[in-house]
């Protein structure tokens, strides 16, 4: 194999990995045009790359055909890696799920974006698109909104300053964020913020049916301990 061929193959592999990483950051899907703009490559190159990844099942076309999401091959690989080398966060969440017998999710905040780090495989979030688009409708989103400047929240999602103020007061009073029937009529959740160096960088959430959310609040202390442990783990990586 010539040096030129090896370089070309390496470039294609590098581009494919960058595409997978960017798609992973957009859980609701991202189009080939947006991928091309973000990675600054010609659209024709991007179309060839995503088509190859779709054929090999590393990517899937979004059901509404607006873009691409991660495919089964990526998910299988992630499950294989996580089962071989469990992360400290996974151990904390596994213990929390065992002791509460509840659906537990972990999210991290990247600026104003919510990234689901560990979604409960047995009880996945029912409407991921609504979860991403309407942060007021989830306890995790409310934790983020309570930390963002009100003008930014209004600019991003049209959330009124009065609503932000009410969310902050309610969260401060309870010590956690909570929603009932806002994301879906048959769902409710509560969330504890994860801190690193005094800043809120994520949240640990517990989901339950609306009729059980009051009794689920008895697990707040366990959630808080888990959030402290995860914050300690994340602080070593910054």
C-alpha positions in Angstrom: 0.0 0.0 0.0 1.4 3.4 -0.9 1.8 6.2 1.5 -0.9 8.2 -0.4 -3.4 5.4 -0.2 -2.7 4.9 3.5 -3.2 8.7 4.2 -6.5 8.7 2.3 -7.8 5.7 4.2 -6.7 7.4 7.5 -8.6 10.5 6.5 -11.7 8.6 5.8 -11.6 6.8 9.1 -10.9 10.0 10.9 -13.9 11.7 9.2 -16.2 8.7 10.0 -15.2 8.9 13.7 -15.8 12.6 13.8 -19.3 12.1 12.2 -20.2 9.4 14.8 -19.1 11.7 17.6 -21.1 14.6 16.3 -24.2 12.5 15.7 -23.8 11.2 19.3 -24.0 14.8 20.5 -27.3 15.3 18.7 -29.6 12.6 20.1 -32.6 13.9 18.1 -30.7 13.6 14.8 -28.6 15.8 12.6 -28.7 16.2 8.8 -25.8 15.5 6.4 -25.8 19.1 5.4 -25.3 20.2 9.0 -22.6 17.6 9.5 -20.8 18.9 6.4 -21.0 22.5 7.7 -19.8 21.5 11.2 -16.9 19.5 10.0 -16.1 21.8 7.1 -16.1 19.1 4.3 -17.8 19.1 0.9 -21.4 17.8 1.0 -20.6 15.1 -1.6 -17.9 13.8 0.8 -20.3 13.8 3.7 -23.0 12.0 1.7 -20.6 9.3 0.8 -19.4 9.0 4.4 -22.9 8.8 6.0 -24.2 6.4 3.3 -21.2 4.1 4.1 -22.0 4.3 7.8 -25.7 3.6 7.3 -24.8 0.6 5.1 -22.6 -0.8 7.9 -25.3 0.0 10.5 -23.2 2.5 12.4 -25.8 5.2 11.6 -29.6 5.0 11.0 -31.8 7.5 9.1 -34.1 9.3 11.5 -37.7 7.9 11.2 -38.9 11.3 9.9 -35.9 11.4 7.4 -34.6 14.7 8.7 -31.2 13.4 9.7 -29.2 10.6 11.2 -28.9 8.9 14.6 -26.6 6.3 16.0 -27.1 2.8 14.7 -27.2 -0.6 16.3 -23.5 -1.3 15.7 -22.4 1.7 17.8 -24.9 0.8 20.6 -23.6 -2.8 20.6 -20.0 -1.6 20.8 -20.8 0.7 23.6 -22.6 -2.0 25.6 -19.6 -4.3 25.0 -17.1 -1.8 26.3 -19.2 -0.8 29.3 -19.7 -4.4 30.3 -15.9 -5.0 30.1 -14.7 -1.8 31.7 -17.5 -0.3 33.9 -17.0 3.4 34.7 -17.1 4.7 38.3 -20.4 6.5 37.4 -21.9 3.2 36.1 -21.1 1.6 39.5 -22.7 4.4 41.4 -25.8 4.3 39.2 -26.1 0.5 39.3 -26.0 0.7 43.1 -28.6 3.5 43.1 -30.9 1.5 40.8 -30.5 -1.6 43.0 -31.3 0.2 46.3 -34.2 2.3 44.9 -35.7 -0.2 42.4 -36.4 2.9 40.3 -35.6 4.3 36.9 -32.4 6.4 37.2 -30.8 8.7 34.6 -27.6 10.7 34.5 -27.2 13.8 32.4 -24.3 16.2 31.9 -24.6 19.9 30.9 -22.5 21.3 28.1 -23.3 25.0 28.3 -27.0 25.1 27.5 -27.1 21.5 26.1 -28.3 18.5 28.0 -26.3 15.3 27.3 -27.7 12.0 28.6 -24.7 10.1 29.9 -26.5 7.1 31.2 -30.1 6.5 30.4 -31.8 3.7 32.3 -31.9 0.8 29.7 -34.9 -0.8 31.3 -36.9 2.4 31.6 -35.8 4.8 28.8 -37.0 8.3 28.6 -40.3 8.2 26.8 -40.0 11.2 24.5 -36.3 12.2 23.9 -37.2 14.9 21.4 -39.6 16.6 23.9 -37.0 16.1 26.6 -34.4 18.1 24.5 -36.8 20.7 23.2 -38.7 21.6 26.4 -36.3 21.7 29.4 -39.1 23.0 31.6 -40.9 19.7 31.1 -38.2 17.6 32.8 -36.6 17.7 36.2 -33.2 17.5 34.6 -34.0 20.4 32.3 -35.3 22.4 35.3 -32.0 21.9 37.1 -30.2 23.4 34.1 -32.7 26.3 33.7 -32.3 27.2 37.4 -28.6 27.8 36.7 -28.8 29.6 33.4 -29.1 33.4 33.2 -32.8 34.1 32.6 -32.2 36.1 29.3 -30.3 33.2 27.8 -33.1 30.7 28.8 -35.6 33.1 27.2 -33.6 33.4 24.0 -33.0 29.7 23.7 -36.5 28.3 24.6 -38.8 31.3 25.1 -39.0 30.6 28.9 -40.3 33.7 30.7 -38.2 35.2 33.5 -41.1 34.7 35.9 -41.1 31.0 35.2 -37.4 30.8 35.7 -37.8 32.6 39.0 -40.5 30.2 40.1 -38.4 27.2 39.1 -35.5 28.5 41.2 -37.6 29.1 44.2 -39.3 25.7 44.0 -36.0 23.9 43.5 -34.3 25.8 46.4 -37.3 25.1 48.7 -37.3 21.3 48.0 -33.6 20.9 47.5 -34.3 19.2 44.1 -36.3 19.8 40.9 -39.5 17.9 40.2 -42.1 17.6 37.4 -45.3 15.6 37.2 -47.1 14.8 33.9 -45.3 17.5 31.9 -43.1 15.4 29.6 -45.8 12.7 29.3 -49.1 12.4 31.1 -48.1 9.1 32.8 -44.6 10.2 33.9 -42.9 12.2 36.6 -39.4 12.7 37.8 -37.2 14.5 40.3 -33.5 15.5 39.9 -30.6 16.4 42.0 -27.8 18.6 40.6 -24.2 17.4 40.2 -21.6 19.9 41.3 -18.0 20.3 40.3 -16.0 23.1 41.8 -19.2 24.7 43.0 -20.8 24.8 39.5 -23.8 22.7 38.4 -22.6 20.5 35.6 -25.2 17.8 35.5 -28.1 16.0 37.3 -29.1 12.6 38.6 -32.8 11.9 38.1 -35.3 9.4 39.3 -38.4 8.7 37.1 -41.6 7.2 38.4 -45.4 7.2 37.7 -47.1 10.4 38.9 -48.9 8.5 41.6 -45.6 7.2 43.0 -43.4 10.4 42.8 -44.3 11.5 46.4 -43.1 8.2 47.9 -40.1 8.2 45.5 -39.0 11.4 47.3 -37.8 9.2 50.1 -34.8 8.4 47.9 -33.6 12.0 47.7 -30.8 11.3 50.2 -29.6 8.4 48.1 -29.8 10.5 45.0 -27.9 13.3 46.7 -25.1 10.9 47.8 -24.9 9.6 44.2 -24.6 13.1 42.8 -21.8 13.9 45.2 -20.0 10.7 44.2 -20.4 11.4 40.5 -19.3 15.0 41.0 -16.1 13.7 42.7 -15.4 11.4 39.8 -16.0 14.2 37.2 -13.8 16.6 39.1 -10.8 14.3 38.6 -11.3 14.6 34.8 -11.4 18.4 34.5 
